[in-house]
């Protein structure tokens, strides 16, 4: 799965959502990236990494909150 990116509060930050495998466990990583001095995107410590199973529960909770 290709990472999904969208702008945050300003043009120097964006949020990236990606699917990864960490120590054999499928994870969803939601992280804030910043524009570095070389005009590339670097990750910050601000973010969330959860298991795929927990992400499915989060999705259901968000859908319930948004209705």
Secondary structure by P-SEA (a helix, b strand, c coil): ccbbbbbcccccbbbbbbbbbcccbbbbbbbbbbbccccbbbbccccccccaaaaaaaaaaaaaaac
